[in-house]
Amino acid sequence: MEEIAIDIGINIEKWLNQYCNIPYKKESYIAEHPEYELYEFSKEYIIIRAKESIITSIEIYPYQFQSSPYYKGDIIVFDKKLEVPFLSNDVEKYFPEIKVKRPPSKVIDRFLPRETLDFPISETLKIEVSMGRSPELVGSISLKHL
């Protein structure tokens, strides 16, 4: 997946047919609305959500200590290679303008488990940074349509 660009707003079915040879699982994730699709690349630990085959979010799960499987490729955020494990106290290193309620601390946890921070990158896109079960680690990074 690193070789061929994938982004919000493109047709996932066309992209999969043209570029992807990685096994994936497709399912509807809202029973009443089958047009909402989830594409899970389980060996890559990437999840792509789409509505009517148009990508609405891309989720990557960076490494966490003593945790479930994780994405093993490079994660590049604004031309910086993400260091793994991605420590929650380093969030401003990759997202300098992100709004955080509490400053870094070596004494108490800065975030709650599964707490989420939003980083708008345009009027229609945001990056969502979610803490893991252990709040000192980032559990997922998602690019989402607003």
Backbone as JSON Lines, residues from 0, in Angstrom:
{"i":0,"aa":"M","n":[0.82,-1.19,0.0],"ca":[0.0,0.0,0.0],"c":[0.86,1.25,0.0]}
{"i":1,"aa":"E","n":[2.12,1.12,0.38],"ca":[3.01,2.28,0.43],"c":[3.4,2.75,-0.96]}
{"i":2,"aa":"E","n":[3.31,1.87,-1.94],"ca":[3.76,2.2,-3.29],"c":[2.77,3.1,-4.04]}
{"i":3,"aa":"I","n":[1.48,2.9,-3.81],"ca":[0.45,3.6,-4.56],"c":[-0.38,4.46,-3.61]}
{"i":4,"aa":"A","n":[-0.49,5.74,-3.89],"ca":[-1.21,6.67,-3.01],"c":[-2.68,6.3,-2.9]}
{"i":5,"aa":"I","n":[-3.19,6.44,-1.7],"ca":[-4.62,6.27,-1.44],"c":[-5.03,7.47,-0.59]}
{"i":6,"aa":"D","n":[-6.24,7.98,-0.82],"ca":[-6.64,9.2,-0.14],"c":[-8.15,9.23,0.05]}
{"i":7,"aa":"I","n":[-8.6,10.13,0.88],"ca":[-10.02,10.36,1.11],"c":[-10.64,10.84,-0.2]}
{"i":8,"aa":"G","n":[-11.85,10.37,-0.5],"ca":[-12.58,10.85,-1.67],"c":[-12.38,10.05,-2.94]}
{"i":9,"aa":"I","n":[-11.47,9.07,-2.95],"ca":[-11.31,8.27,-4.16],"c":[-12.2,7.02,-4.07]}
{"i":10,"aa":"N","n":[-12.45,6.4,-5.2],"ca":[-13.27,5.2,-5.26],"c":[-12.41,4.01,-4.86]}
{"i":11,"aa":"I","n":[-12.73,3.41,-3.73],"ca":[-11.94,2.3,-3.2],"c":[-12.0,1.07,-4.12]}
{"i":12,"aa":"E","n":[-13.14,0.81,-4.72],"ca":[-13.26,-0.36,-5.6],"c":[-12.33,-0.24,-6.8]}
{"i":13,"aa":"K","n":[-12.29,0.94,-7.42],"ca":[-11.38,1.15,-8.55],"c":[-9.93,1.03,-8.11]}
{"i":14,"aa":"W","n":[-9.6,1.61,-6.95],"ca":[-8.24,1.54,-6.43],"c":[-7.84,0.09,-6.16]}
{"i":15,"aa":"L","n":[-8.72,-0.67,-5.54],"ca":[-8.42,-2.07,-5.24],"c":[-8.2,-2.87,-6.53]}
{"i":16,"aa":"N","n":[-9.04,-2.64,-7.53],"ca":[-8.9,-3.36,-8.8],"c":[-7.62,-3.01,-9.53]}
{"i":17,"aa":"Q","n":[-7.17,-1.75,-9.44],"ca":[-5.98,-1.31,-10.17],"c":[-4.68,-1.62,-9.44]}
{"i":18,"aa":"Y","n":[-4.65,-1.45,-8.12],"ca":[-3.38,-1.43,-7.42],"c":[-3.18,-2.45,-6.31]}
{"i":19,"aa":"C","n":[-4.22,-2.98,-5.75],"ca":[-4.07,-3.74,-4.51],"c":[-4.03,-5.25,-4.74]}
{"i":20,"aa":"N","n":[-3.01,-5.88,-4.19],"ca":[-2.94,-7.34,-4.21],"c":[-2.82,-7.88,-2.78]}
{"i":21,"aa":"I","n":[-3.18,-7.05,-1.81],"ca":[-3.14,-7.43,-0.4],"c":[-4.52,-7.98,-0.02]}
{"i":22,"aa":"P","n":[-4.56,-9.12,0.68],"ca":[-5.87,-9.66,1.1],"c":[-6.6,-8.68,2.03]}
{"i":23,"aa":"Y","n":[-7.91,-8.59,1.85],"ca":[-8.72,-7.72,2.69],"c":[-10.09,-8.35,2.88]}
{"i":24,"aa":"K","n":[-10.81,-7.82,3.87],"ca":[-12.17,-8.26,4.15],"c":[-13.07,-7.03,4.02]}
{"i":25,"aa":"K","n":[-14.2,-7.2,3.33],"ca":[-15.15,-6.1,3.14],"c":[-16.45,-6.48,3.83]}
{"i":26,"aa":"E","n":[-17.03,-5.52,4.55],"ca":[-18.33,-5.75,5.18],"c":[-19.05,-4.42,5.37]}
{"i":27,"aa":"S","n":[-20.36,-4.49,5.51],"ca":[-21.14,-3.31,5.87],"c":[-21.04,-3.16,7.37]}
{"i":28,"aa":"Y","n":[-20.81,-1.96,7.86],"ca":[-20.66,-1.79,9.3],"c":[-21.84,-1.1,9.95]}
{"i":29,"aa":"I","n":[-22.86,-0.73,9.16],"ca":[-24.12,-0.21,9.7],"c":[-25.23,-1.05,9.05]}
{"i":30,"aa":"A","n":[-25.88,-1.88,9.85],"ca":[-26.86,-2.83,9.33],"c":[-27.94,-2.17,8.48]}
{"i":31,"aa":"E","n":[-28.46,-1.04,8.93],"ca":[-29.55,-0.37,8.22],"c":[-29.08,0.37,6.97]}
{"i":32,"aa":"H","n":[-27.77,0.56,6.83],"ca":[-27.22,1.31,5.7],"c":[-26.07,0.53,5.06]}
{"i":33,"aa":"P","n":[-26.39,-0.39,4.16],"ca":[-25.34,-1.21,3.53],"c":[-24.37,-0.42,2.67]}
{"i":34,"aa":"E","n":[-24.68,0.85,2.37],"ca":[-23.76,1.66,1.57],"c":[-22.51,2.06,2.37]}
{"i":35,"aa":"Y","n":[-22.53,1.9,3.69],"ca":[-21.37,2.18,4.53],"c":[-20.53,0.91,4.63]}
{"i":36,"aa":"E","n":[-19.35,0.95,4.04],"ca":[-18.51,-0.25,3.92],"c":[-17.22,-0.09,4.71]}
{"i":37,"aa":"L","n":[-16.76,-1.21,5.23],"ca":[-15.5,-1.25,5.96],"c":[-14.59,-2.24,5.24]}
{"i":38,"aa":"Y","n":[-13.38,-1.8,4.92],"ca":[-12.37,-2.64,4.28],"c":[-11.25,-2.83,5.28]}
{"i":39,"aa":"E","n":[-11.04,-4.06,5.7],"ca":[-10.04,-4.35,6.72],"c":[-8.89,-5.12,6.09]}
{"i":40,"aa":"F","n":[-7.71,-4.51,6.15],"ca":[-6.48,-5.14,5.68],"c":[-5.81,-5.71,6.92]}
{"i":41,"aa":"S","n":[-6.28,-6.88,7.36],"ca":[-5.92,-7.4,8.68],"c":[-4.43,-7.67,8.84]}
{"i":42,"aa":"K","n":[-3.73,-8.06,7.8],"ca":[-2.3,-8.3,7.95],"c":[-1.51,-7.0,7.99]}
{"i":43,"aa":"E","n":[-2.12,-5.91,7.54],"ca":[-1.46,-4.6,7.53],"c":[-1.9,-3.74,8.7]}
{"i":44,"aa":"Y","n":[-3.03,-4.08,9.35],"ca":[-3.61,-3.32,10.46],"c":[-3.99,-1.91,10.03]}
{"i":45,"aa":"I","n":[-4.68,-1.89,8.9],"ca":[-5.24,-0.67,8.33],"c":[-6.72,-0.93,8.09]}
{"i":46,"aa":"I","n":[-7.55,0.04,8.42],"ca":[-8.99,-0.05,8.14],"c":[-9.38,1.17,7.32]}
{"i":47,"aa":"I","n":[-10.13,0.91,6.25],"ca":[-10.64,1.98,5.38],"c":[-12.16,1.91,5.42]}
{"i":48,"aa":"R","n":[-12.78,3.06,5.68],"ca":[-14.24,3.14,5.66],"c":[-14.66,3.93,4.43]}
{"i":49,"aa":"A","n":[-15.77,3.49,3.84],"ca":[-16.26,4.13,2.62],"c":[-17.78,4.22,2.66]}
{"i":50,"aa":"K","n":[-18.31,5.18,1.92],"ca":[-19.75,5.27,1.7],"c":[-19.95,5.24,0.2]}
{"i":51,"aa":"E","n":[-20.71,4.25,-0.25],"ca":[-20.94,4.04,-1.67],"c":[-19.62,3.99,-2.43]}
{"i":52,"aa":"S","n":[-18.65,3.27,-1.86],"ca":[-17.32,3.01,-2.42],"c":[-16.39,4.22,-2.43]}
{"i":53,"aa":"I","n":[-16.79,5.35,-1.88],"ca":[-15.93,6.53,-1.8],"c":[-15.32,6.57,-0.4]}
{"i":54,"aa":"I","n":[-14.0,6.63,-0.31],"ca":[-13.29,6.57,0.97],"c":[-13.62,7.77,1.83]}
{"i":55,"aa":"T","n":[-14.03,7.49,3.1],"ca":[-14.34,8.55,4.05],"c":[-13.34,8.58,5.21]}
{"i":56,"aa":"S","n":[-12.64,7.47,5.47],"ca":[-11.61,7.48,6.51],"c":[-10.6,6.36,6.29]}
{"i":57,"aa":"I","n":[-9.38,6.62,6.75],"ca":[-8.28,5.65,6.71],"c":[-7.69,5.61,8.11]}
{"i":58,"aa":"E","n":[-7.66,4.43,8.73],"ca":[-7.18,4.28,10.1],"c":[-5.96,3.37,10.14]}
{"i":59,"aa":"I","n":[-4.92,3.82,10.85],"ca":[-3.69,3.05,11.01],"c":[-3.44,2.86,12.5]}
{"i":60,"aa":"Y","n":[-3.01,1.67,12.87],"ca":[-2.76,1.34,14.27],"c":[-1.27,1.16,14.5]}
{"i":61,"aa":"P","n":[-0.59,2.19,15.08],"ca":[0.84,2.06,15.33],"c":[1.12,1.11,16.49]}
{"i":62,"aa":"Y","n":[2.34,0.71,16.62],"ca":[2.78,-0.24,17.64],"c":[2.41,0.2,19.05]}
{"i":63,"aa":"Q","n":[1.96,-0.77,19.86],"ca":[1.73,-0.54,21.29],"c":[2.36,-1.7,22.05]}
{"i":64,"aa":"F","n":[2.93,-1.41,23.2],"ca":[3.5,-2.46,24.03],"c":[2.43,-3.45,24.45]}
{"i":65,"aa":"Q","n":[2.76,-4.74,24.48],"ca":[1.89,-5.81,24.98],"c":[0.46,-5.64,24.49]}
{"i":66,"aa":"S","n":[0.31,-5.4,23.21],"ca":[-1.01,-5.13,22.66],"c":[-1.3,-6.05,21.5]}
{"i":67,"aa":"S","n":[-2.42,-5.8,20.88],"ca":[-2.82,-6.54,19.7],"c":[-1.87,-6.22,18.54]}
{"i":68,"aa":"P","n":[-2.0,-6.91,17.42],"ca":[-1.11,-6.64,16.27],"c":[-1.18,-5.19,15.82]}
{"i":69,"aa":"Y","n":[-0.18,-4.79,15.04],"ca":[-0.03,-3.39,14.67],"c":[0.53,-3.26,13.27]}
{"i":70,"aa":"Y","n":[0.43,-2.05,12.72],"ca":[0.97,-1.73,11.4],"c":[2.5,-1.73,11.47]}
{"i":71,"aa":"K","n":[3.14,-2.45,10.56],"ca":[4.59,-2.6,10.63],"c":[5.36,-1.73,9.63]}
{"i":72,"aa":"G","n":[4.66,-0.96,8.81],"ca":[5.33,-0.1,7.85],"c":[5.67,1.25,8.45]}
{"i":73,"aa":"D","n":[6.26,2.09,7.64],"ca":[6.56,3.46,8.07],"c":[5.28,4.3,8.05]}
{"i":74,"aa":"I","n":[5.14,5.15,9.05],"ca":[4.04,6.11,9.09],"c":[4.67,7.48,8.98]}
{"i":75,"aa":"I","n":[4.28,8.21,7.93],"ca":[4.83,9.54,7.68],"c":[3.74,10.56,7.98]}
{"i":76,"aa":"V","n":[4.03,11.51,8.87],"ca":[3.1,12.56,9.24],"c":[3.76,13.89,8.9]}
{"i":77,"aa":"F","n":[3.2,14.6,7.91],"ca":[3.73,15.89,7.48],"c":[5.25,15.83,7.27]}
{"i":78,"aa":"D","n":[5.7,14.88,6.47],"ca":[7.1,14.69,6.08],"c":[8.01,14.25,7.22]}
{"i":79,"aa":"K","n":[7.45,13.83,8.36],"ca":[8.26,13.3,9.47],"c":[7.89,11.84,9.68]}
{"i":80,"aa":"K","n":[8.9,10.99,9.76],"ca":[8.64,9.58,10.05],"c":[8.29,9.43,11.52]}
{"i":81,"aa":"L","n":[7.16,8.82,11.77],"ca":[6.67,8.63,13.13],"c":[7.53,7.62,13.87]}
{"i":82,"aa":"E","n":[7.95,7.98,15.07],"ca":[8.72,7.06,15.91],"c":[7.73,6.15,16.62]}
{"i":83,"aa":"V","n":[8.02,4.84,16.61],"ca":[7.16,3.91,17.33],"c":[7.93,3.27,18.47]}
{"i":84,"aa":"P","n":[7.31,3.05,19.61],"ca":[5.91,3.39,19.87],"c":[5.7,4.9,19.87]}
{"i":85,"aa":"F","n":[4.5,5.31,19.46],"ca":[4.13,6.72,19.38],"c":[3.63,7.13,20.77]}
{"i":86,"aa":"L","n":[4.46,7.85,21.5],"ca":[4.13,8.28,22.86],"c":[3.18,9.48,22.81]}
{"i":87,"aa":"S","n":[2.17,9.47,23.66],"ca":[1.2,10.56,23.66],"c":[1.85,11.9,24.01]}
{"i":88,"aa":"N","n":[2.91,11.9,24.79],"ca":[3.6,13.16,25.1],"c":[4.32,13.74,23.9]}
{"i":89,"aa":"D","n":[4.46,12.96,22.81],"ca":[5.12,13.44,21.6],"c":[4.13,13.94,20.55]}
{"i":90,"aa":"V","n":[2.85,14.02,20.88],"ca":[1.85,14.36,19.87],"c":[2.13,15.72,19.22]}
{"i":91,"aa":"E","n":[2.6,16.71,19.99],"ca":[2.88,18.03,19.42],"c":[4.09,18.02,18.48]}
{"i":92,"aa":"K","n":[4.95,17.04,18.61],"ca":[6.11,16.91,17.72],"c":[5.65,16.71,16.28]}
{"i":93,"aa":"Y","n":[4.55,15.98,16.09],"ca":[4.03,15.7,14.75],"c":[2.87,16.6,14.35]}
{"i":94,"aa":"F","n":[2.16,17.12,15.35],"ca":[1.02,18.0,15.12],"c":[1.19,19.25,15.96]}
{"i":95,"aa":"P","n":[2.08,20.17,15.56],"ca":[2.44,21.31,16.41],"c":[1.28,22.22,16.81]}
{"i":96,"aa":"E","n":[0.24,22.31,16.02],"ca":[-0.87,23.21,16.31],"c":[-2.06,22.49,16.95]}
{"i":97,"aa":"I","n":[-1.89,21.25,17.36],"ca":[-3.02,20.48,17.92],"c":[-3.42,21.06,19.28]}
{"i":98,"aa":"K","n":[-4.7,21.05,19.55],"ca":[-5.23,21.56,20.81],"c":[-5.24,20.43,21.85]}
{"i":99,"aa":"V","n":[-4.46,20.61,22.92],"ca":[-4.35,19.62,23.99],"c":[-4.69,20.32,25.3]}
{"i":100,"aa":"K","n":[-5.51,19.67,26.12],"ca":[-5.97,20.28,27.37],"c":[-4.88,20.35,28.44]}
{"i":101,"aa":"R","n":[-4.04,19.31,28.54],"ca":[-3.05,19.23,29.61],"c":[-1.63,19.17,29.04]}
{"i":102,"aa":"P","n":[-0.67,19.82,29.7],"ca":[0.73,19.77,29.22],"c":[1.35,18.4,29.51]}
{"i":103,"aa":"P","n":[2.48,18.09,28.85],"ca":[3.18,16.83,29.15],"c":[3.54,16.74,30.63]}
{"i":104,"aa":"S","n":[3.51,15.52,31.16],"ca":[3.83,15.32,32.57],"c":[4.54,13.98,32.73]}
{"i":105,"aa":"K","n":[5.49,13.96,33.63],"ca":[6.17,12.7,33.95],"c":[5.57,12.06,35.2]}
{"i":106,"aa":"V","n":[4.59,12.73,35.8],"ca":[4.01,12.26,37.06],"c":[2.64,11.61,36.85]}
{"i":107,"aa":"I","n":[1.75,12.28,36.11],"ca":[0.41,11.75,35.89],"c":[0.17,11.55,34.39]}
{"i":108,"aa":"D","n":[-0.81,10.69,34.06],"ca":[-1.17,10.51,32.67],"c":[-1.78,11.78,32.12]}
{"i":109,"aa":"R","n":[-1.32,12.16,30.96],"ca":[-1.79,13.38,30.3],"c":[-3.17,13.19,29.67]}
{"i":110,"aa":"F","n":[-3.46,11.97,29.26],"ca":[-4.7,11.65,28.57],"c":[-5.4,10.5,29.27]}
{"i":111,"aa":"L","n":[-6.67,10.34,28.94],"ca":[-7.44,9.19,29.4],"c":[-7.3,8.07,28.37]}
{"i":112,"aa":"P","n":[-7.47,6.81,28.78],"ca":[-7.48,5.74,27.79],"c":[-8.55,6.0,26.74]}
{"i":113,"aa":"R","n":[-8.21,5.81,25.48],"ca":[-9.09,5.99,24.32],"c":[-9.51,7.45,24.08]}
{"i":114,"aa":"E","n":[-8.9,8.41,24.76],"ca":[-9.2,9.82,24.5],"c":[-8.78,10.16,23.07]}
{"i":115,"aa":"T","n":[-9.53,11.05,22.43],"ca":[-9.3,11.4,21.04],"c":[-9.04,12.89,20.9]}
{"i":116,"aa":"L","n":[-8.06,13.22,20.05],"ca":[-7.75,14.61,19.7],"c":[-8.0,14.79,18.2]}
{"i":117,"aa":"D","n":[-8.61,15.91,17.83],"ca":[-8.85,16.21,16.42],"c":[-7.86,17.27,15.96]}
{"i":118,"aa":"F","n":[-7.34,17.06,14.75],"ca":[-6.41,18.01,14.14],"c":[-6.93,18.33,12.74]}
{"i":119,"aa":"P","n":[-7.7,19.45,12.57],"ca":[-8.2,19.8,11.25],"c":[-7.05,20.17,10.31]}
{"i":120,"aa":"I","n":[-7.11,19.63,9.09],"ca":[-6.07,19.97,8.11],"c":[-6.64,20.73,6.92]}
{"i":121,"aa":"S","n":[-7.95,20.76,6.82],"ca":[-8.63,21.58,5.81],"c":[-10.08,21.72,6.25]}
{"i":122,"aa":"E","n":[-10.89,22.36,5.42],"ca":[-12.3,22.51,5.75],"c":[-13.05,21.19,5.67]}
{"i":123,"aa":"T","n":[-12.48,20.21,4.98],"ca":[-13.18,18.94,4.79],"c":[-12.45,17.73,5.37]}
{"i":124,"aa":"L","n":[-11.21,17.9,5.84],"ca":[-10.43,16.77,6.36],"c":[-9.88,17.05,7.75]}
{"i":125,"aa":"K","n":[-9.76,15.98,8.52],"ca":[-9.12,16.07,9.83],"c":[-8.32,14.8,10.09]}
{"i":126,"aa":"I","n":[-7.35,14.94,10.97],"ca":[-6.62,13.79,11.49],"c":[-7.1,13.6,12.91]}
{"i":127,"aa":"E","n":[-7.44,12.36,13.24],"ca":[-7.9,12.02,14.58],"c":[-6.84,11.15,15.23]}
{"i":128,"aa":"V","n":[-6.35,11.58,16.39],"ca":[-5.33,10.85,17.13],"c":[-6.02,10.28,18.37]}
{"i":129,"aa":"S","n":[-6.05,8.95,18.49],"ca":[-6.71,8.3,19.62],"c":[-5.69,7.6,20.49]}
{"i":130,"aa":"M","n":[-5.79,7.82,21.79],"ca":[-4.89,7.16,22.72],"c":[-5.27,5.68,22.83]}
{"i":131,"aa":"G","n":[-4.31,4.89,23.24],"ca":[-4.56,3.46,23.39],"c":[-5.15,3.12,24.74]}
{"i":132,"aa":"R","n":[-5.18,1.83,25.03],"ca":[-5.64,1.39,26.35],"c":[-4.74,1.94,27.43]}
{"i":133,"aa":"S","n":[-3.45,2.05,27.11],"ca":[-2.5,2.72,27.98],"c":[-2.38,4.15,27.46]}
{"i":134,"aa":"P","n":[-2.83,5.15,28.22],"ca":[-2.91,6.51,27.68],"c":[-1.56,7.15,27.37]}
{"i":135,"aa":"E","n":[-0.46,6.53,27.76],"ca":[0.83,7.11,27.39],"c":[1.22,6.77,25.95]}
{"i":136,"aa":"L","n":[0.41,5.92,25.29],"ca":[0.67,5.53,23.9],"c":[-0.5,5.9,23.0]}
{"i":137,"aa":"V","n":[-0.2,6.33,21.78],"ca":[-1.23,6.57,20.77],"c":[-1.62,5.23,20.17]}
{"i":138,"aa":"G","n":[-2.93,4.94,20.15],"ca":[-3.43,3.67,19.65],"c":[-3.75,3.69,18.17]}
{"i":139,"aa":"S","n":[-4.27,4.82,17.66],"ca":[-4.59,4.89,16.24],"c":[-4.5,6.32,15.73]}
{"i":140,"aa":"I","n":[-4.23,6.41,14.43],"ca":[-4.19,7.68,13.71],"c":[-5.12,7.51,12.51]}
{"i":141,"aa":"S","n":[-6.07,8.44,12.36],"ca":[-7.05,8.32,11.29],"c":[-7.12,9.61,10.49]}
{"i":142,"aa":"L","n":[-7.23,9.47,9.19],"ca":[-7.52,10.58,8.29],"c":[-9.0,10.46,7.96]}
{"i":143,"aa":"K","n":[-9.78,11.5,8.26],"ca":[-11.23,11.42,8.12],"c":[-11.81,12.62,7.4]}
{"i":144,"aa":"H","n":[-12.89,12.35,6.69],"ca":[-13.69,13.4,6.06],"c":[-14.59,14.0,7.14]}
{"i":145,"aa":"L","n":[-14.69,15.34,7.18],"ca":[-15.56,15.99,8.17],"c":[-17.02,15.87,7.81]}
